[in-house]
Amino acid sequence: MSSIRPAPTDEEAVAIVAAVEAAWPRAAAPVEEPPARWRWSGRWWSKPVPLRRTRPW
């Protein structure tokens, strides 16, 4: 097992631990997305094809 030589001072050890904690990735809670039906419910492309074939005149 390797170790740091010479041994760091207390201040250096605190700085090393703080740097490792800041750099280490943390697990994040998964972001829940709203259901696709809610997000796209009012869009024209969500309607069935025959209903989208209406004429503008």
Backbone as XML, in Angstrom:
<?xml version="1.0"?>
<chain id="A" units="angstrom">
  <residue number="1" name="MET">
    <atom name="N" x="0.847" y="-1.169" z="0.000"/>
    <atom name="CA" x="0.000" y="0.000" z="0.000"/>
    <atom name="C" x="0.899" y="1.241" z="0.000"/>
  </residue>
  <residue number="2" name="SER">
    <atom name="N" x="0.580" y="2.190" z="-0.850"/>
    <atom name="CA" x="1.400" y="3.392" z="-0.909"/>
    <atom name="C" x="0.870" y="4.441" z="0.064"/>
  </residue>
  <residue number="3" name="SER">
    <atom name="N" x="1.747" y="5.305" z="0.471"/>
    <atom name="CA" x="1.356" y="6.400" z="1.350"/>
    <atom name="C" x="2.107" y="7.644" z="0.913"/>
  </residue>
  <residue number="4" name="ILE">
    <atom name="N" x="1.664" y="8.768" z="1.392"/>
    <atom name="CA" x="2.284" y="10.037" z="1.047"/>
    <atom name="C" x="3.477" y="10.247" z="1.975"/>
  </residue>
  <residue number="5" name="ARG">
    <atom name="N" x="4.654" y="10.536" z="1.361"/>
    <atom name="CA" x="5.860" y="10.806" z="2.144"/>
    <atom name="C" x="6.476" y="12.095" z="1.676"/>
  </residue>
  <residue number="6" name="PRO">
    <atom name="N" x="6.836" y="12.979" z="2.483"/>
    <atom name="CA" x="6.654" y="12.989" z="3.934"/>
    <atom name="C" x="5.185" y="13.169" z="4.289"/>
  </residue>
  <residue number="7" name="ALA">
    <atom name="N" x="4.826" y="12.815" z="5.471"/>
    <atom name="CA" x="3.433" y="12.897" z="5.921"/>
    <atom name="C" x="2.959" y="14.343" z="5.861"/>
  </residue>
  <residue number="8" name="PRO">
    <atom name="N" x="1.733" y="14.561" z="5.321"/>
    <atom name="CA" x="1.240" y="15.950" z="5.233"/>
    <atom name="C" x="0.912" y="16.505" z="6.613"/>
  </residue>
  <residue number="9" name="THR">
    <atom name="N" x="0.978" y="17.808" z="6.698"/>
    <atom name="CA" x="0.576" y="18.460" z="7.948"/>
    <atom name="C" x="-0.938" y="18.365" z="8.062"/>
  </residue>
  <residue number="10" name="ASP">
    <atom name="N" x="-1.460" y="18.736" z="9.199"/>
    <atom name="CA" x="-2.912" y="18.680" z="9.395"/>
    <atom name="C" x="-3.632" y="19.580" z="8.394"/>
  </residue>
  <residue number="11" name="GLU">
    <atom name="N" x="-3.104" y="20.767" z="8.134"/>
    <atom name="CA" x="-3.728" y="21.681" z="7.171"/>
    <atom name="C" x="-3.693" y="21.104" z="5.759"/>
  </residue>
  <residue number="12" name="GLU">
    <atom name="N" x="-2.570" y="20.479" z="5.401"/>
    <atom name="CA" x="-2.452" y="19.868" z="4.069"/>
    <atom name="C" x="-3.414" y="18.690" z="3.927"/>
  </residue>
  <residue number="13" name="ALA">
    <atom name="N" x="-3.548" y="17.901" z="4.981"/>
    <atom name="CA" x="-4.458" y="16.755" z="4.945"/>
    <atom name="C" x="-5.904" y="17.217" z="4.781"/>
  </residue>
  <residue number="14" name="VAL">
    <atom name="N" x="-6.271" y="18.288" z="5.467"/>
    <atom name="CA" x="-7.622" y="18.834" z="5.340"/>
    <atom name="C" x="-7.845" y="19.346" z="3.913"/>
  </residue>
  <residue number="15" name="ALA">
    <atom name="N" x="-6.844" y="20.005" z="3.337"/>
    <atom name="CA" x="-6.964" y="20.515" z="1.964"/>
    <atom name="C" x="-7.072" y="19.373" z="0.960"/>
  </residue>
  <residue number="16" name="ILE">
    <atom name="N" x="-6.318" y="18.298" z="1.165"/>
    <atom name="CA" x="-6.379" y="17.134" z="0.262"/>
    <atom name="C" x="-7.757" y="16.487" z="0.329"/>
  </residue>
  <residue number="17" name="VAL">
    <atom name="N" x="-8.275" y="16.302" z="1.537"/>
    <atom name="CA" x="-9.595" y="15.689" z="1.705"/>
    <atom name="C" x="-10.676" y="16.571" z="1.072"/>
  </residue>
  <residue number="18" name="ALA">
    <atom name="N" x="-10.572" y="17.881" z="1.254"/>
    <atom name="CA" x="-11.558" y="18.797" z="0.662"/>
    <atom name="C" x="-11.502" y="18.749" z="-0.859"/>
  </residue>
  <residue number="19" name="ALA">
    <atom name="N" x="-10.306" y="18.667" z="-1.431"/>
    <atom name="CA" x="-10.171" y="18.601" z="-2.884"/>
    <atom name="C" x="-10.751" y="17.301" z="-3.429"/>
  </residue>
  <residue number="20" name="VAL">
    <atom name="N" x="-10.495" y="16.192" z="-2.740"/>
    <atom name="CA" x="-11.047" y="14.906" z="-3.191"/>
    <atom name="C" x="-12.563" y="14.912" z="-3.090"/>
  </residue>
  <residue number="21" name="GLU">
    <atom name="N" x="-13.103" y="15.438" z="-2.013"/>
    <atom name="CA" x="-14.565" y="15.515" z="-1.862"/>
    <atom name="C" x="-15.197" y="16.374" z="-2.948"/>
  </residue>
  <residue number="22" name="ALA">
    <atom name="N" x="-14.549" y="17.479" z="-3.303"/>
    <atom name="CA" x="-15.098" y="18.368" z="-4.328"/>
    <atom name="C" x="-15.036" y="17.732" z="-5.709"/>
  </residue>
  <residue number="23" name="ALA">
    <atom name="N" x="-14.002" y="16.928" z="-5.961"/>
    <atom name="CA" x="-13.820" y="16.348" z="-7.295"/>
    <atom name="C" x="-14.575" y="15.032" z="-7.480"/>
  </residue>
  <residue number="24" name="TRP">
    <atom name="N" x="-14.944" y="14.374" z="-6.406"/>
    <atom name="CA" x="-15.572" y="13.057" z="-6.502"/>
    <atom name="C" x="-17.026" y="13.196" z="-6.958"/>
  </residue>
  <residue number="25" name="PRO">
    <atom name="N" x="-17.450" y="12.449" z="-7.970"/>
    <atom name="CA" x="-18.843" y="12.568" z="-8.424"/>
    <atom name="C" x="-19.822" y="12.026" z="-7.378"/>
  </residue>
  <residue number="26" name="ARG">
    <atom name="N" x="-20.937" y="12.679" z="-7.279"/>
    <atom name="CA" x="-21.969" y="12.263" z="-6.323"/>
    <atom name="C" x="-23.171" y="11.713" z="-7.083"/>
  </residue>
  <residue number="27" name="ALA">
    <atom name="N" x="-23.833" y="10.761" z="-6.477"/>
    <atom name="CA" x="-25.049" y="10.212" z="-7.067"/>
    <atom name="C" x="-26.172" y="11.230" z="-6.896"/>
  </residue>
  <residue number="28" name="ALA">
    <atom name="N" x="-26.902" y="11.452" z="-7.963"/>
    <atom name="CA" x="-28.008" y="12.398" z="-7.913"/>
    <atom name="C" x="-29.325" y="11.636" z="-8.026"/>
  </residue>
  <residue number="29" name="ALA">
    <atom name="N" x="-30.344" y="12.201" z="-7.449"/>
    <atom name="CA" x="-31.664" y="11.590" z="-7.554"/>
    <atom name="C" x="-32.131" y="11.680" z="-9.006"/>
  </residue>
  <residue number="30" name="PRO">
    <atom name="N" x="-32.748" y="10.645" z="-9.526"/>
    <atom name="CA" x="-33.228" y="10.705" z="-10.910"/>
    <atom name="C" x="-34.323" y="11.763" z="-11.065"/>
  </residue>
  <residue number="31" name="VAL">
    <atom name="N" x="-34.258" y="12.475" z="-12.162"/>
    <atom name="CA" x="-35.246" y="13.514" z="-12.446"/>
    <atom name="C" x="-36.434" y="12.855" z="-13.128"/>
  </residue>
  <residue number="32" name="GLU">
    <atom name="N" x="-37.593" y="13.029" z="-12.545"/>
    <atom name="CA" x="-38.792" y="12.433" z="-13.134"/>
    <atom name="C" x="-39.378" y="13.384" z="-14.168"/>
  </residue>
  <residue number="33" name="GLU">
    <atom name="N" x="-39.515" y="12.901" z="-15.376"/>
    <atom name="CA" x="-40.072" y="13.695" z="-16.469"/>
    <atom name="C" x="-41.598" y="13.547" z="-16.457"/>
  </residue>
  <residue number="34" name="PRO">
    <atom name="N" x="-42.327" y="14.587" z="-16.818"/>
    <atom name="CA" x="-43.782" y="14.426" z="-16.920"/>
    <atom name="C" x="-44.120" y="13.461" z="-18.055"/>
  </residue>
  <residue number="35" name="PRO">
    <atom name="N" x="-45.245" y="12.812" z="-17.985"/>
    <atom name="CA" x="-45.611" y="11.872" z="-19.042"/>
    <atom name="C" x="-45.686" y="12.562" z="-20.405"/>
  </residue>
  <residue number="36" name="ALA">
    <atom name="N" x="-45.347" y="11.843" z="-21.452"/>
    <atom name="CA" x="-45.334" y="12.407" z="-22.804"/>
    <atom name="C" x="-46.732" y="12.869" z="-23.218"/>
  </residue>
  <residue number="37" name="ARG">
    <atom name="N" x="-47.774" y="12.184" z="-22.792"/>
    <atom name="CA" x="-49.135" y="12.573" z="-23.157"/>
    <atom name="C" x="-49.451" y="13.968" z="-22.643"/>
  </residue>
  <residue number="38" name="TRP">
    <atom name="N" x="-49.035" y="14.277" z="-21.419"/>
    <atom name="CA" x="-49.280" y="15.611" z="-20.874"/>
    <atom name="C" x="-48.479" y="16.656" z="-21.641"/>
  </residue>
  <residue number="39" name="ARG">
    <atom name="N" x="-47.247" y="16.364" z="-21.947"/>
    <atom name="CA" x="-46.374" y="17.338" z="-22.575"/>
    <atom name="C" x="-46.843" y="17.689" z="-23.982"/>
  </residue>
  <residue number="40" name="TRP">
    <atom name="N" x="-47.360" y="16.721" z="-24.714"/>
    <atom name="CA" x="-47.719" y="16.944" z="-26.112"/>
    <atom name="C" x="-49.226" y="16.906" z="-26.335"/>
  </residue>
  <residue number="41" name="SER">
    <atom name="N" x="-50.022" y="17.006" z="-25.290"/>
    <atom name="CA" x="-51.457" y="16.770" z="-25.421"/>
    <atom name="C" x="-52.169" y="17.760" z="-26.330"/>
  </residue>
  <residue number="42" name="GLY">
    <atom name="N" x="-51.736" y="19.011" z="-26.421"/>
    <atom name="CA" x="-52.464" y="19.986" z="-27.210"/>
    <atom name="C" x="-51.870" y="20.244" z="-28.583"/>
  </residue>
  <residue number="43" name="ARG">
    <atom name="N" x="-50.908" y="19.465" z="-29.005"/>
    <atom name="CA" x="-50.222" y="19.713" z="-30.268"/>
    <atom name="C" x="-51.013" y="19.162" z="-31.443"/>
  </residue>
  <residue number="44" name="TRP">
    <atom name="N" x="-50.867" y="19.794" z="-32.593"/>
    <atom name="CA" x="-51.624" y="19.370" z="-33.769"/>
    <atom name="C" x="-51.218" y="17.983" z="-34.231"/>
  </residue>
  <residue number="45" name="TRP">
    <atom name="N" x="-49.947" y="17.609" z="-34.047"/>
    <atom name="CA" x="-49.504" y="16.306" z="-34.526"/>
    <atom name="C" x="-49.926" y="15.159" z="-33.617"/>
  </residue>
  <residue number="46" name="SER">
    <atom name="N" x="-50.536" y="15.464" z="-32.468"/>
    <atom name="CA" x="-50.997" y="14.393" z="-31.594"/>
    <atom name="C" x="-52.388" y="13.910" z="-31.987"/>
  </residue>
  <residue number="47" name="LYS">
    <atom name="N" x="-53.049" y="14.619" z="-32.906"/>
    <atom name="CA" x="-54.376" y="14.208" z="-33.352"/>
    <atom name="C" x="-54.256" y="13.093" z="-34.399"/>
  </residue>
  <residue number="48" name="PRO">
    <atom name="N" x="-55.280" y="12.263" z="-34.547"/>
    <atom name="CA" x="-55.245" y="11.227" z="-35.584"/>
    <atom name="C" x="-55.149" y="11.864" z="-36.979"/>
  </residue>
  <residue number="49" name="VAL">
    <atom name="N" x="-54.553" y="11.142" z="-37.910"/>
    <atom name="CA" x="-54.312" y="11.662" z="-39.259"/>
    <atom name="C" x="-55.601" y="12.138" z="-39.938"/>
  </residue>
  <residue number="50" name="PRO">
    <atom name="N" x="-56.703" y="11.391" z="-39.888"/>
    <atom name="CA" x="-57.913" y="11.899" z="-40.583"/>
    <atom name="C" x="-58.400" y="13.260" z="-40.047"/>
  </residue>
  <residue number="51" name="LEU">
    <atom name="N" x="-58.224" y="13.517" z="-38.780"/>
    <atom name="CA" x="-58.633" y="14.802" z="-38.229"/>
    <atom name="C" x="-57.690" y="15.948" z="-38.651"/>
  </residue>
  <residue number="52" name="ARG">
    <atom name="N" x="-56.455" y="15.596" z="-38.976"/>
    <atom name="CA" x="-55.495" y="16.625" z="-39.410"/>
    <atom name="C" x="-55.674" y="16.991" z="-40.874"/>
  </residue>
  <residue number="53" name="ARG">
    <atom name="N" x="-56.482" y="16.263" z="-41.622"/>
    <atom name="CA" x="-56.652" y="16.500" z="-43.050"/>
    <atom name="C" x="-57.769" y="17.487" z="-43.353"/>
  </residue>
  <residue number="54" name="THR">
    <atom name="N" x="-58.085" y="18.339" z="-42.440"/>
    <atom name="CA" x="-59.132" y="19.319" z="-42.681"/>
    <atom name="C" x="-58.629" y="20.390" z="-43.626"/>
  </residue>
  <residue number="55" name="ARG">
    <atom name="N" x="-59.529" y="20.911" z="-44.440"/>
    <atom name="CA" x="-59.195" y="21.965" z="-45.409"/>
    <atom name="C" x="-59.355" y="23.336" z="-44.749"/>
  </residue>
  <residue number="56" name="PRO">
    <atom name="N" x="-58.504" y="24.290" z="-45.069"/>
    <atom name="CA" x="-58.624" y="25.610" z="-44.441"/>
    <atom name="C" x="-59.788" y="26.433" z="-44.986"/>
  </residue>
  <residue number="57" name="TRP">
    <atom name="N" x="-60.467" y="26.020" z="-46.091"/>
    <atom name="CA" x="-61.565" y="26.795" z="-46.646"/>
    <atom name="C" x="-62.892" y="26.124" z="-46.433"/>
  </residue>
</chain>
